[in-house]
Amino acid sequence: MNRAKELSEINPMMGHRGVRLGITYPEIYEMQIKAVFVATANLVKKKLTPNHRL
């Protein structure tokens, strides 16, 4: 939660958003990719077929 507060902006429409934020802070992409893989593994364990659209 502290990291979210550090990244908050007065006017987010004029600052870092989306891809630019991920370039500045690549750990955001790493966290998101890890979450997708963990969720996929959990679905496969339940014998479900994940269908990702990223």
mmCIF entry with sequence, helices, sheets and N, C-alpha, C, O atoms, coordinates in Angstrom:
data_MODEL
# 
_entry.id   MODEL 
# 
_entity.id                         1 
_entity.type                       polymer 
_entity.pdbx_number_of_molecules   1 
# 
_entity_poly.entity_id                      1 
_entity_poly.type                           'polypeptide(L)' 
_entity_poly.nstd_linkage                   no 
_entity_poly.nstd_monomer                   no 
_entity_poly.pdbx_seq_one_letter_code       MNRAKELSEINPMMGHRGVRLGITYPEIYEMQIKAVFVATANLVKKKLTPNHRL 
_entity_poly.pdbx_seq_one_letter_code_can   MNRAKELSEINPMMGHRGVRLGITYPEIYEMQIKAVFVATANLVKKKLTPNHRL 
_entity_poly.pdbx_strand_id                 A 
# 
loop_
_entity_poly_seq.entity_id 
_entity_poly_seq.num 
_entity_poly_seq.mon_id 
_entity_poly_seq.hetero 
1 1  MET n 
1 2  ASN n 
1 3  ARG n 
1 4  ALA n 
1 5  LYS n 
1 6  GLU n 
1 7  LEU n 
1 8  SER n 
1 9  GLU n 
1 10 ILE n 
1 11 ASN n 
1 12 PRO n 
1 13 MET n 
1 14 MET n 
1 15 GLY n 
1 16 HIS n 
1 17 ARG n 
1 18 GLY n 
1 19 VAL n 
1 20 ARG n 
1 21 LEU n 
1 22 GLY n 
1 23 ILE n 
1 24 THR n 
1 25 TYR n 
1 26 PRO n 
1 27 GLU n 
1 28 ILE n 
1 29 TYR n 
1 30 GLU n 
1 31 MET n 
1 32 GLN n 
1 33 ILE n 
1 34 LYS n 
1 35 ALA n 
1 36 VAL n 
1 37 PHE n 
1 38 VAL n 
1 39 ALA n 
1 40 THR n 
1 41 ALA n 
1 42 ASN n 
1 43 LEU n 
1 44 VAL n 
1 45 LYS n 
1 46 LYS n 
1 47 LYS n 
1 48 LEU n 
1 49 THR n 
1 50 PRO n 
1 51 ASN n 
1 52 HIS n 
1 53 ARG n 
1 54 LEU n 
# 
_struct_asym.id          A 
_struct_asym.entity_id   1 
# 
loop_
_struct_conf.conf_type_id 
_struct_conf.id 
_struct_conf.pdbx_PDB_helix_id 
_struct_conf.beg_label_comp_id 
_struct_conf.beg_label_asym_id 
_struct_conf.beg_label_seq_id 
_struct_conf.pdbx_beg_PDB_ins_code 
_struct_conf.end_label_comp_id 
_struct_conf.end_label_asym_id 
_struct_conf.end_label_seq_id 
_struct_conf.pdbx_end_PDB_ins_code 
_struct_conf.beg_auth_comp_id 
_struct_conf.beg_auth_asym_id 
_struct_conf.beg_auth_seq_id 
_struct_conf.end_auth_comp_id 
_struct_conf.end_auth_asym_id 
_struct_conf.end_auth_seq_id 
_struct_conf.pdbx_PDB_helix_class 
_struct_conf.details 
_struct_conf.pdbx_PDB_helix_length 
HELX_P HELX_P1 AA1 ASN A 2  ? LEU A 7  ? ASN A 2  LEU A 7  1 ? 6  
HELX_P HELX_P2 AA2 PRO A 12 ? MET A 14 ? PRO A 12 MET A 14 5 ? 3  
HELX_P HELX_P3 AA3 GLY A 18 ? THR A 24 ? GLY A 18 THR A 24 1 ? 7  
HELX_P HELX_P4 AA4 GLU A 27 ? LYS A 45 ? GLU A 27 LYS A 45 1 ? 19 
# 
_struct_conf_type.id          HELX_P 
_struct_conf_type.criteria    ? 
_struct_conf_type.reference   ? 
# 
loop_
_atom_site.group_PDB 
_atom_site.id 
_atom_site.type_symbol 
_atom_site.label_atom_id 
_atom_site.label_alt_id 
_atom_site.label_comp_id 
_atom_site.label_asym_id 
_atom_site.label_entity_id 
_atom_site.label_seq_id 
_atom_site.pdbx_PDB_ins_code 
_atom_site.Cartn_x 
_atom_site.Cartn_y 
_atom_site.Cartn_z 
_atom_site.occupancy 
_atom_site.B_iso_or_equiv 
_atom_site.pdbx_formal_charge 
_atom_site.auth_seq_id 
_atom_site.auth_comp_id 
_atom_site.auth_asym_id 
_atom_site.auth_atom_id 
_atom_site.pdbx_PDB_model_num 
ATOM 1   N N  . MET A 1 1  ? 0.821   -1.193  0.000   1.00 0.00 ? 1  MET A N  1 
ATOM 2   C CA . MET A 1 1  ? 0.000   0.000   0.000   1.00 0.00 ? 1  MET A CA 1 
ATOM 3   C C  . MET A 1 1  ? 0.867   1.258   0.000   1.00 0.00 ? 1  MET A C  1 
ATOM 4   O O  . MET A 1 1  ? 0.497   2.272   -0.594  1.00 0.00 ? 1  MET A O  1 
ATOM 5   N N  . ASN A 1 2  ? 2.006   1.192   0.660   1.00 0.00 ? 2  ASN A N  1 
ATOM 6   C CA . ASN A 1 2  ? 2.903   2.349   0.663   1.00 0.00 ? 2  ASN A CA 1 
ATOM 7   C C  . ASN A 1 2  ? 3.351   2.694   -0.743  1.00 0.00 ? 2  ASN A C  1 
ATOM 8   O O  . ASN A 1 2  ? 3.470   3.868   -1.093  1.00 0.00 ? 2  ASN A O  1 
ATOM 9   N N  . ARG A 1 3  ? 3.604   1.656   -1.564  1.00 0.00 ? 3  ARG A N  1 
ATOM 10  C CA . ARG A 1 3  ? 4.055   1.885   -2.947  1.00 0.00 ? 3  ARG A CA 1 
ATOM 11  C C  . ARG A 1 3  ? 2.976   2.616   -3.734  1.00 0.00 ? 3  ARG A C  1 
ATOM 12  O O  . ARG A 1 3  ? 3.288   3.493   -4.540  1.00 0.00 ? 3  ARG A O  1 
ATOM 13  N N  . ALA A 1 4  ? 1.717   2.270   -3.512  1.00 0.00 ? 4  ALA A N  1 
ATOM 14  C CA . ALA A 1 4  ? 0.615   2.944   -4.204  1.00 0.00 ? 4  ALA A CA 1 
ATOM 15  C C  . ALA A 1 4  ? 0.572   4.418   -3.829  1.00 0.00 ? 4  ALA A C  1 
ATOM 16  O O  . ALA A 1 4  ? 0.328   5.268   -4.685  1.00 0.00 ? 4  ALA A O  1 
ATOM 17  N N  . LYS A 1 5  ? 0.803   4.725   -2.577  1.00 0.00 ? 5  LYS A N  1 
ATOM 18  C CA . LYS A 1 5  ? 0.812   6.123   -2.140  1.00 0.00 ? 5  LYS A CA 1 
ATOM 19  C C  . LYS A 1 5  ? 1.969   6.887   -2.776  1.00 0.00 ? 5  LYS A C  1 
ATOM 20  O O  . LYS A 1 5  ? 1.824   8.054   -3.142  1.00 0.00 ? 5  LYS A O  1 
ATOM 21  N N  . GLU A 1 6  ? 3.123   6.222   -2.905  1.00 0.00 ? 6  GLU A N  1 
ATOM 22  C CA . GLU A 1 6  ? 4.280   6.865   -3.536  1.00 0.00 ? 6  GLU A CA 1 
ATOM 23  C C  . GLU A 1 6  ? 4.002   7.211   -4.994  1.00 0.00 ? 6  GLU A C  1 
ATOM 24  O O  . GLU A 1 6  ? 4.494   8.217   -5.504  1.00 0.00 ? 6  GLU A O  1 
ATOM 25  N N  . LEU A 1 7  ? 3.213   6.376   -5.661  1.00 0.00 ? 7  LEU A N  1 
ATOM 26  C CA . LEU A 1 7  ? 2.961   6.563   -7.088  1.00 0.00 ? 7  LEU A CA 1 
ATOM 27  C C  . LEU A 1 7  ? 1.763   7.466   -7.374  1.00 0.00 ? 7  LEU A C  1 
ATOM 28  O O  . LEU A 1 7  ? 1.498   7.784   -8.533  1.00 0.00 ? 7  LEU A O  1 
ATOM 29  N N  . SER A 1 8  ? 1.033   7.884   -6.336  1.00 0.00 ? 8  SER A N  1 
ATOM 30  C CA . SER A 1 8  ? -0.145  8.714   -6.570  1.00 0.00 ? 8  SER A CA 1 
ATOM 31  C C  . SER A 1 8  ? 0.276   10.075  -7.121  1.00 0.00 ? 8  SER A C  1 
ATOM 32  O O  . SER A 1 8  ? 1.365   10.569  -6.827  1.00 0.00 ? 8  SER A O  1 
ATOM 33  N N  . GLU A 1 9  ? -0.597  10.667  -7.921  1.00 0.00 ? 9  GLU A N  1 
ATOM 34  C CA . GLU A 1 9  ? -0.294  11.943  -8.563  1.00 0.00 ? 9  GLU A CA 1 
ATOM 35  C C  . GLU A 1 9  ? -1.459  12.897  -8.358  1.00 0.00 ? 9  GLU A C  1 
ATOM 36  O O  . GLU A 1 9  ? -2.599  12.473  -8.166  1.00 0.00 ? 9  GLU A O  1 
ATOM 37  N N  . ILE A 1 10 ? -1.166  14.172  -8.401  1.00 0.00 ? 10 ILE A N  1 
ATOM 38  C CA . ILE A 1 10 ? -2.218  15.171  -8.274  1.00 0.00 ? 10 ILE A CA 1 
ATOM 39  C C  . ILE A 1 10 ? -3.143  15.105  -9.483  1.00 0.00 ? 10 ILE A C  1 
ATOM 40  O O  . ILE A 1 10 ? -4.364  15.124  -9.328  1.00 0.00 ? 10 ILE A O  1 
ATOM 41  N N  . ASN A 1 11 ? -2.576  15.027  -10.681 1.00 0.00 ? 11 ASN A N  1 
ATOM 42  C CA . ASN A 1 11 ? -3.366  14.922  -11.904 1.00 0.00 ? 11 ASN A CA 1 
ATOM 43  C C  . ASN A 1 11 ? -2.851  13.726  -12.705 1.00 0.00 ? 11 ASN A C  1 
ATOM 44  O O  . ASN A 1 11 ? -1.969  13.888  -13.548 1.00 0.00 ? 11 ASN A O  1 
ATOM 45  N N  . PRO A 1 12 ? -3.388  12.521  -12.455 1.00 0.00 ? 12 PRO A N  1 
ATOM 46  C CA . PRO A 1 12 ? -2.862  11.331  -13.126 1.00 0.00 ? 12 PRO A CA 1 
ATOM 47  C C  . PRO A 1 12 ? -3.023  11.346  -14.642 1.00 0.00 ? 12 PRO A C  1 
ATOM 48  O O  . PRO A 1 12 ? -2.299  10.629  -15.333 1.00 0.00 ? 12 PRO A O  1 
ATOM 49  N N  . MET A 1 13 ? -3.944  12.135  -15.180 1.00 0.00 ? 13 MET A N  1 
ATOM 50  C CA . MET A 1 13 ? -4.123  12.194  -16.630 1.00 0.00 ? 13 MET A CA 1 
ATOM 51  C C  . MET A 1 13 ? -2.916  12.848  -17.310 1.00 0.00 ? 13 MET A C  1 
ATOM 52  O O  . MET A 1 13 ? -2.694  12.654  -18.505 1.00 0.00 ? 13 MET A O  1 
ATOM 53  N N  . MET A 1 14 ? -2.156  13.607  -16.563 1.00 0.00 ? 14 MET A N  1 
ATOM 54  C CA . MET A 1 14 ? -0.999  14.292  -17.129 1.00 0.00 ? 14 MET A CA 1 
ATOM 55  C C  . MET A 1 14 ? 0.325   13.623  -16.756 1.00 0.00 ? 14 MET A C  1 
ATOM 56  O O  . MET A 1 14 ? 1.389   14.092  -17.160 1.00 0.00 ? 14 MET A O  1 
ATOM 57  N N  . GLY A 1 15 ? 0.268   12.549  -16.000 1.00 0.00 ? 15 GLY A N  1 
ATOM 58  C CA . GLY A 1 15 ? 1.502   11.937  -15.513 1.00 0.00 ? 15 GLY A CA 1 
ATOM 59  C C  . GLY A 1 15 ? 1.728   10.550  -16.070 1.00 0.00 ? 15 GLY A C  1 
ATOM 60  O O  . GLY A 1 15 ? 1.356   10.251  -17.205 1.00 0.00 ? 15 GLY A O  1 
ATOM 61  N N  . HIS A 1 16 ? 2.339   9.712   -15.263 1.00 0.00 ? 16 HIS A N  1 
ATOM 62  C CA . HIS A 1 16 ? 2.643   8.334   -15.656 1.00 0.00 ? 16 HIS A CA 1 
ATOM 63  C C  . HIS A 1 16 ? 1.379   7.490   -15.587 1.00 0.00 ? 16 HIS A C  1 
ATOM 64  O O  . HIS A 1 16 ? 0.694   7.454   -14.565 1.00 0.00 ? 16 HIS A O  1 
ATOM 65  N N  . ARG A 1 17 ? 1.084   6.817   -16.682 1.00 0.00 ? 17 ARG A N  1 
ATOM 66  C CA . ARG A 1 17 ? -0.049  5.899   -16.707 1.00 0.00 ? 17 ARG A CA 1 
ATOM 67  C C  . ARG A 1 17 ? 0.274   4.781   -17.670 1.00 0.00 ? 17 ARG A C  1 
ATOM 68  O O  . ARG A 1 17 ? 1.084   4.946   -18.583 1.00 0.00 ? 17 ARG A O  1 
ATOM 69  N N  . GLY A 1 18 ? -0.353  3.655   -17.466 1.00 0.00 ? 18 GLY A N  1 
ATOM 70  C CA . GLY A 1 18 ? -0.250  2.545   -18.405 1.00 0.00 ? 18 GLY A CA 1 
ATOM 71  C C  . GLY A 1 18 ? 1.165   2.117   -18.708 1.00 0.00 ? 18 GLY A C  1 
ATOM 72  O O  . GLY A 1 18 ? 1.931   1.786   -17.804 1.00 0.00 ? 18 GLY A O  1 
ATOM 73  N N  . VAL A 1 19 ? 1.512   2.124   -19.980 1.00 0.00 ? 19 VAL A N  1 
ATOM 74  C CA . VAL A 1 19 ? 2.807   1.616   -20.430 1.00 0.00 ? 19 VAL A CA 1 
ATOM 75  C C  . VAL A 1 19 ? 3.957   2.439   -19.865 1.00 0.00 ? 19 VAL A C  1 
ATOM 76  O O  . VAL A 1 19 ? 4.979   1.876   -19.470 1.00 0.00 ? 19 VAL A O  1 
ATOM 77  N N  . ARG A 1 20 ? 3.812   3.737   -19.820 1.00 0.00 ? 20 ARG A N  1 
ATOM 78  C CA . ARG A 1 20 ? 4.908   4.577   -19.319 1.00 0.00 ? 20 ARG A CA 1 
ATOM 79  C C  . ARG A 1 20 ? 5.239   4.251   -17.871 1.00 0.00 ? 20 ARG A C  1 
ATOM 80  O O  . ARG A 1 20 ? 6.408   4.264   -17.486 1.00 0.00 ? 20 ARG A O  1 
ATOM 81  N N  . LEU A 1 21 ? 4.236   3.962   -17.076 1.00 0.00 ? 21 LEU A N  1 
ATOM 82  C CA . LEU A 1 21 ? 4.474   3.603   -15.679 1.00 0.00 ? 21 LEU A CA 1 
ATOM 83  C C  . LEU A 1 21 ? 5.246   2.294   -15.604 1.00 0.00 ? 21 LEU A C  1 
ATOM 84  O O  . LEU A 1 21 ? 6.141   2.148   -14.770 1.00 0.00 ? 21 LEU A O  1 
ATOM 85  N N  . GLY A 1 22 ? 4.909   1.343   -16.466 1.00 0.00 ? 22 GLY A N  1 
ATOM 86  C CA . GLY A 1 22 ? 5.608   0.062   -16.492 1.00 0.00 ? 22 GLY A CA 1 
ATOM 87  C C  . GLY A 1 22 ? 7.041   0.173   -16.963 1.00 0.00 ? 22 GLY A C  1 
ATOM 88  O O  . GLY A 1 22 ? 7.884   -0.636  -16.574 1.00 0.00 ? 22 GLY A O  1 
ATOM 89  N N  . ILE A 1 23 ? 7.329   1.152   -17.786 1.00 0.00 ? 23 ILE A N  1 
ATOM 90  C CA . ILE A 1 23 ? 8.708   1.364   -18.232 1.00 0.00 ? 23 ILE A CA 1 
ATOM 91  C C  . ILE A 1 23 ? 9.534   1.959   -17.093 1.00 0.00 ? 23 ILE A C  1 
ATOM 92  O O  . ILE A 1 23 ? 10.685  1.576   -16.887 1.00 0.00 ? 23 ILE A O  1 
ATOM 93  N N  . THR A 1 24 ? 8.953   2.878   -16.371 1.00 0.00 ? 24 THR A N  1 
ATOM 94  C CA . THR A 1 24 ? 9.650   3.496   -15.246 1.00 0.00 ? 24 THR A CA 1 
ATOM 95  C C  . THR A 1 24 ? 9.824   2.520   -14.093 1.00 0.00 ? 24 THR A C  1 
ATOM 96  O O  . THR A 1 24 ? 10.863  2.506   -13.431 1.00 0.00 ? 24 THR A O  1 
ATOM 97  N N  . TYR A 1 25 ? 8.800   1.703   -13.855 1.00 0.00 ? 25 TYR A N  1 
ATOM 98  C CA . TYR A 1 25 ? 8.812   0.741   -12.748 1.00 0.00 ? 25 TYR A CA 1 
ATOM 99  C C  . TYR A 1 25 ? 8.539   -0.655  -13.296 1.00 0.00 ? 25 TYR A C  1 
ATOM 100 O O  . TYR A 1 25 ? 7.408   -1.131  -13.205 1.00 0.00 ? 25 TYR A O  1 
ATOM 101 N N  . PRO A 1 26 ? 9.549   -1.329  -13.868 1.00 0.00 ? 26 PRO A N  1 
ATOM 102 C CA . PRO A 1 26 ? 9.336   -2.640  -14.494 1.00 0.00 ? 26 PRO A CA 1 
ATOM 103 C C  . PRO A 1 26 ? 8.835   -3.706  -13.526 1.00 0.00 ? 26 PRO A C  1 
ATOM 104 O O  . PRO A 1 26 ? 8.287   -4.718  -13.962 1.00 0.00 ? 26 PRO A O  1 
ATOM 105 N N  . GLU A 1 27 ? 9.009   -3.502  -12.229 1.00 0.00 ? 27 GLU A N  1 
ATOM 106 C CA . GLU A 1 27 ? 8.509   -4.490  -11.273 1.00 0.00 ? 27 GLU A CA 1 
ATOM 107 C C  . GLU A 1 27 ? 6.983   -4.613  -11.326 1.00 0.00 ? 27 GLU A C  1 
ATOM 108 O O  . GLU A 1 27 ? 6.426   -5.622  -10.894 1.00 0.00 ? 27 GLU A O  1 
ATOM 109 N N  . ILE A 1 28 ? 6.314   -3.597  -11.851 1.00 0.00 ? 28 ILE A N  1 
ATOM 110 C CA . ILE A 1 28 ? 4.857   -3.674  -12.011 1.00 0.00 ? 28 ILE A CA 1 
ATOM 111 C C  . ILE A 1 28 ? 4.512   -4.763  -13.018 1.00 0.00 ? 28 ILE A C  1 
ATOM 112 O O  . ILE A 1 28 ? 3.610   -5.566  -12.779 1.00 0.00 ? 28 ILE A O  1 
ATOM 113 N N  . TYR A 1 29 ? 5.231   -4.797  -14.156 1.00 0.00 ? 29 TYR A N  1 
ATOM 114 C CA . TYR A 1 29 ? 4.991   -5.846  -15.149 1.00 0.00 ? 29 TYR A CA 1 
ATOM 115 C C  . TYR A 1 29 ? 5.297   -7.217  -14.573 1.00 0.00 ? 29 TYR A C  1 
ATOM 116 O O  . TYR A 1 29 ? 4.552   -8.171  -14.796 1.00 0.00 ? 29 TYR A O  1 
ATOM 117 N N  . GLU A 1 30 ? 6.402   -7.315  -13.826 1.00 0.00 ? 30 GLU A N  1 
ATOM 118 C CA . GLU A 1 30 ? 6.776   -8.596  -13.227 1.00 0.00 ? 30 GLU A CA 1 
ATOM 119 C C  . GLU A 1 30 ? 5.675   -9.092  -12.293 1.00 0.00 ? 30 GLU A C  1 
ATOM 120 O O  . GLU A 1 30 ? 5.334   -10.275 -12.301 1.00 0.00 ? 30 GLU A O  1 
ATOM 121 N N  . MET A 1 31 ? 5.123   -8.191  -11.494 1.00 0.00 ? 31 MET A N  1 
ATOM 122 C CA . MET A 1 31 ? 4.065   -8.547  -10.561 1.00 0.00 ? 31 MET A CA 1 
ATOM 123 C C  . MET A 1 31 ? 2.811   -9.011  -11.309 1.00 0.00 ? 31 MET A C  1 
ATOM 124 O O  . MET A 1 31 ? 2.184   -9.995  -10.918 1.00 0.00 ? 31 MET A O  1 
ATOM 125 N N  . GLN A 1 32 ? 2.450   -8.311  -12.373 1.00 0.00 ? 32 GLN A N  1 
ATOM 126 C CA . GLN A 1 32 ? 1.259   -8.672  -13.135 1.00 0.00 ? 32 GLN A CA 1 
ATOM 127 C C  . GLN A 1 32 ? 1.424   -10.014 -13.842 1.00 0.00 ? 32 GLN A C  1 
ATOM 128 O O  . GLN A 1 32 ? 0.500   -10.828 -13.851 1.00 0.00 ? 32 GLN A O  1 
ATOM 129 N N  . ILE A 1 33 ? 2.585   -10.249 -14.430 1.00 0.00 ? 33 ILE A N  1 
ATOM 130 C CA . ILE A 1 33 ? 2.840   -11.523 -15.111 1.00 0.00 ? 33 ILE A CA 1 
ATOM 131 C C  . ILE A 1 33 ? 2.810   -12.667 -14.107 1.00 0.00 ? 33 ILE A C  1 
ATOM 132 O O  . ILE A 1 33 ? 2.238   -13.723 -14.380 1.00 0.00 ? 33 ILE A O  1 
ATOM 133 N N  . LYS A 1 34 ? 3.424   -12.457 -12.946 1.00 0.00 ? 34 LYS A N  1 
ATOM 134 C CA . LYS A 1 34 ? 3.413   -13.492 -11.910 1.00 0.00 ? 34 LYS A CA 1 
ATOM 135 C C  . LYS A 1 34 ? 1.975   -13.811 -11.499 1.00 0.00 ? 34 LYS A C  1 
ATOM 136 O O  . LYS A 1 34 ? 1.628   -14.979 -11.325 1.00 0.00 ? 34 LYS A O  1 
ATOM 137 N N  . ALA A 1 35 ? 1.142   -12.791 -11.343 1.00 0.00 ? 35 ALA A N  1 
ATOM 138 C CA . ALA A 1 35 ? -0.254  -13.006 -10.956 1.00 0.00 ? 35 ALA A CA 1 
ATOM 139 C C  . ALA A 1 35 ? -0.995  -13.826 -12.008 1.00 0.00 ? 35 ALA A C  1 
ATOM 140 O O  . ALA A 1 35 ? -1.798  -14.692 -11.659 1.00 0.00 ? 35 ALA A O  1 
ATOM 141 N N  . VAL A 1 36 ? -0.739  -13.566 -13.289 1.00 0.00 ? 36 VAL A N  1 
ATOM 142 C CA . VAL A 1 36 ? -1.381  -14.332 -14.364 1.00 0.00 ? 36 VAL A CA 1 
ATOM 143 C C  . VAL A 1 36 ? -0.947  -15.791 -14.304 1.00 0.00 ? 36 VAL A C  1 
ATOM 144 O O  . VAL A 1 36 ? -1.779  -16.688 -14.432 1.00 0.00 ? 36 VAL A O  1 
ATOM 145 N N  . PHE A 1 37 ? 0.351   -16.038 -14.110 1.00 0.00 ? 37 PHE A N  1 
ATOM 146 C CA . PHE A 1 37 ? 0.844   -17.415 -14.048 1.00 0.00 ? 37 PHE A CA 1 
ATOM 147 C C  . PHE A 1 37 ? 0.318   -18.154 -12.824 1.00 0.00 ? 37 PHE A C  1 
ATOM 148 O O  . PHE A 1 37 ? -0.030  -19.331 -12.917 1.00 0.00 ? 37 PHE A O  1 
ATOM 149 N N  . VAL A 1 38 ? 0.257   -17.486 -11.689 1.00 0.00 ? 38 VAL A N  1 
ATOM 150 C CA . VAL A 1 38 ? -0.267  -18.129 -10.477 1.00 0.00 ? 38 VAL A CA 1 
ATOM 151 C C  . VAL A 1 38 ? -1.744  -18.468 -10.663 1.00 0.00 ? 38 VAL A C  1 
ATOM 152 O O  . VAL A 1 38 ? -2.184  -19.559 -10.298 1.00 0.00 ? 38 VAL A O  1 
ATOM 153 N N  . ALA A 1 39 ? -2.503  -17.541 -11.226 1.00 0.00 ? 39 ALA A N  1 
ATOM 154 C CA . ALA A 1 39 ? -3.922  -17.799 -11.472 1.00 0.00 ? 39 ALA A CA 1 
ATOM 155 C C  . ALA A 1 39 ? -4.103  -18.949 -12.459 1.00 0.00 ? 39 ALA A C  1 
ATOM 156 O O  . ALA A 1 39 ? -4.986  -19.789 -12.284 1.00 0.00 ? 39 ALA A O  1 
ATOM 157 N N  . THR A 1 40 ? -3.269  -18.987 -13.493 1.00 0.00 ? 40 THR A N  1 
ATOM 158 C CA . THR A 1 40 ? -3.330  -20.073 -14.474 1.00 0.00 ? 40 THR A CA 1 
ATOM 159 C C  . THR A 1 40 ? -3.038  -21.411 -13.812 1.00 0.00 ? 40 THR A C  1 
ATOM 160 O O  . THR A 1 40 ? -3.749  -22.390 -14.044 1.00 0.00 ? 40 THR A O  1 
ATOM 161 N N  . ALA A 1 41 ? -2.002  -21.456 -12.995 1.00 0.00 ? 41 ALA A N  1 
ATOM 162 C CA . ALA A 1 41 ? -1.647  -22.702 -12.307 1.00 0.00 ? 41 ALA A CA 1 
ATOM 163 C C  . ALA A 1 41 ? -2.787  -23.170 -11.411 1.00 0.00 ? 41 ALA A C  1 
ATOM 164 O O  . ALA A 1 41 ? -3.075  -24.365 -11.347 1.00 0.00 ? 41 ALA A O  1 
ATOM 165 N N  . ASN A 1 42 ? -3.428  -22.248 -10.727 1.00 0.00 ? 42 ASN A N  1 
ATOM 166 C CA . ASN A 1 42 ? -4.550  -22.613 -9.861  1.00 0.00 ? 42 ASN A CA 1 
ATOM 167 C C  . ASN A 1 42 ? -5.716  -23.181 -10.662 1.00 0.00 ? 42 ASN A C  1 
ATOM 168 O O  . ASN A 1 42 ? -6.361  -24.132 -10.222 1.00 0.00 ? 42 ASN A O  1 
ATOM 169 N N  . LEU A 1 43 ? -5.993  -22.613 -11.825 1.00 0.00 ? 43 LEU A N  1 
ATOM 170 C CA . LEU A 1 43 ? -7.074  -23.130 -12.667 1.00 0.00 ? 43 LEU A CA 1 
ATOM 171 C C  . LEU A 1 43 ? -6.737  -24.510 -13.212 1.00 0.00 ? 43 LEU A C  1 
ATOM 172 O O  . LEU A 1 43 ? -7.599  -25.389 -13.252 1.00 0.00 ? 43 LEU A O  1 
ATOM 173 N N  . VAL A 1 44 ? -5.499  -24.707 -13.628 1.00 0.00 ? 44 VAL A N  1 
ATOM 174 C CA . VAL A 1 44 ? -5.077  -26.005 -14.166 1.00 0.00 ? 44 VAL A CA 1 
ATOM 175 C C  . VAL A 1 44 ? -5.171  -27.077 -13.080 1.00 0.00 ? 44 VAL A C  1 
ATOM 176 O O  . VAL A 1 44 ? -5.581  -28.204 -13.358 1.00 0.00 ? 44 VAL A O  1 
ATOM 177 N N  . LYS A 1 45 ? -4.795  -26.736 -11.854 1.00 0.00 ? 45 LYS A N  1 
ATOM 178 C CA . LYS A 1 45 ? -4.904  -27.687 -10.739 1.00 0.00 ? 45 LYS A CA 1 
ATOM 179 C C  . LYS A 1 45 ? -6.349  -28.122 -10.517 1.00 0.00 ? 45 LYS A C  1 
ATOM 180 O O  . LYS A 1 45 ? -6.611  -29.246 -10.088 1.00 0.00 ? 45 LYS A O  1 
ATOM 181 N N  . LYS A 1 46 ? -7.289  -27.216 -10.815 1.00 0.00 ? 46 LYS A N  1 
ATOM 182 C CA . LYS A 1 46 ? -8.717  -27.527 -10.666 1.00 0.00 ? 46 LYS A CA 1 
ATOM 183 C C  . LYS A 1 46 ? -9.280  -28.178 -11.925 1.00 0.00 ? 46 LYS A C  1 
ATOM 184 O O  . LYS A 1 46 ? -10.491 -28.350 -12.063 1.00 0.00 ? 46 LYS A O  1 
ATOM 185 N N  . LYS A 1 47 ? -8.374  -28.539 -12.846 1.00 0.00 ? 47 LYS A N  1 
ATOM 186 C CA . LYS A 1 47 ? -8.728  -29.184 -14.110 1.00 0.00 ? 47 LYS A CA 1 
ATOM 187 C C  . LYS A 1 47 ? -9.615  -28.296 -14.986 1.00 0.00 ? 47 LYS A C  1 
ATOM 188 O O  . LYS A 1 47 ? -10.487 -28.788 -15.703 1.00 0.00 ? 47 LYS A O  1 
ATOM 189 N N  . LEU A 1 48 ? -9.386  -27.004 -14.920 1.00 0.00 ? 48 LEU A N  1 
ATOM 190 C CA . LEU A 1 48 ? -10.072 -26.047 -15.780 1.00 0.00 ? 48 LEU A CA 1 
ATOM 191 C C  . LEU A 1 48 ? -9.110  -25.600 -16.873 1.00 0.00 ? 48 LEU A C  1 
ATOM 192 O O  . LEU A 1 48 ? -7.896  -25.762 -16.741 1.00 0.00 ? 48 LEU A O  1 
ATOM 193 N N  . THR A 1 49 ? -9.647  -25.043 -17.945 1.00 0.00 ? 49 THR A N  1 
ATOM 194 C CA . THR A 1 49 ? -8.824  -24.586 -19.062 1.00 0.00 ? 49 THR A CA 1 
ATOM 195 C C  . THR A 1 49 ? -8.848  -23.062 -19.125 1.00 0.00 ? 49 THR A C  1 
ATOM 196 O O  . THR A 1 49 ? -9.847  -22.475 -19.542 1.00 0.00 ? 49 THR A O  1 
ATOM 197 N N  . PRO A 1 50 ? -7.760  -22.419 -18.716 1.00 0.00 ? 50 PRO A N  1 
ATOM 198 C CA . PRO A 1 50 ? -7.719  -20.957 -18.783 1.00 0.00 ? 50 PRO A CA 1 
ATOM 199 C C  . PRO A 1 50 ? -7.668  -20.467 -20.231 1.00 0.00 ? 50 PRO A C  1 
ATOM 200 O O  . PRO A 1 50 ? -7.076  -21.115 -21.094 1.00 0.00 ? 50 PRO A O  1 
ATOM 201 N N  . ASN A 1 51 ? -8.284  -19.340 -20.483 1.00 0.00 ? 51 ASN A N  1 
ATOM 202 C CA . ASN A 1 51 ? -8.298  -18.732 -21.814 1.00 0.00 ? 51 ASN A CA 1 
ATOM 203 C C  . ASN A 1 51 ? -7.934  -17.256 -21.644 1.00 0.00 ? 51 ASN A C  1 
ATOM 204 O O  . ASN A 1 51 ? -8.805  -16.410 -21.440 1.00 0.00 ? 51 ASN A O  1 
ATOM 205 N N  . HIS A 1 52 ? -6.640  -16.962 -21.730 1.00 0.00 ? 52 HIS A N  1 
ATOM 206 C CA . HIS A 1 52 ? -6.158  -15.601 -21.478 1.00 0.00 ? 52 HIS A CA 1 
ATOM 207 C C  . HIS A 1 52 ? -6.317  -14.721 -22.705 1.00 0.00 ? 52 HIS A C  1 
ATOM 208 O O  . HIS A 1 52 ? -6.111  -15.151 -23.840 1.00 0.00 ? 52 HIS A O  1 
ATOM 209 N N  . ARG A 1 53 ? -6.684  -13.490 -22.444 1.00 0.00 ? 53 ARG A N  1 
ATOM 210 C CA . ARG A 1 53 ? -6.717  -12.460 -23.488 1.00 0.00 ? 53 ARG A CA 1 
ATOM 211 C C  . ARG A 1 53 ? -6.090  -11.215 -22.890 1.00 0.00 ? 53 ARG A C  1 
ATOM 212 O O  . ARG A 1 53 ? -6.740  -10.438 -22.190 1.00 0.00 ? 53 ARG A O  1 
ATOM 213 N N  . LEU A 1 54 ? -4.818  -11.049 -23.182 1.00 0.00 ? 54 LEU A N  1 
ATOM 214 C CA . LEU A 1 54 ? -4.089  -9.917  -22.601 1.00 0.00 ? 54 LEU A CA 1 
ATOM 215 C C  . LEU A 1 54 ? -3.904  -8.814  -23.606 1.00 0.00 ? 54 LEU A C  1 
ATOM 216 O O  . LEU A 1 54 ? -3.311  -7.783  -23.289 1.00 0.00 ? 54 LEU A O  1 
# 
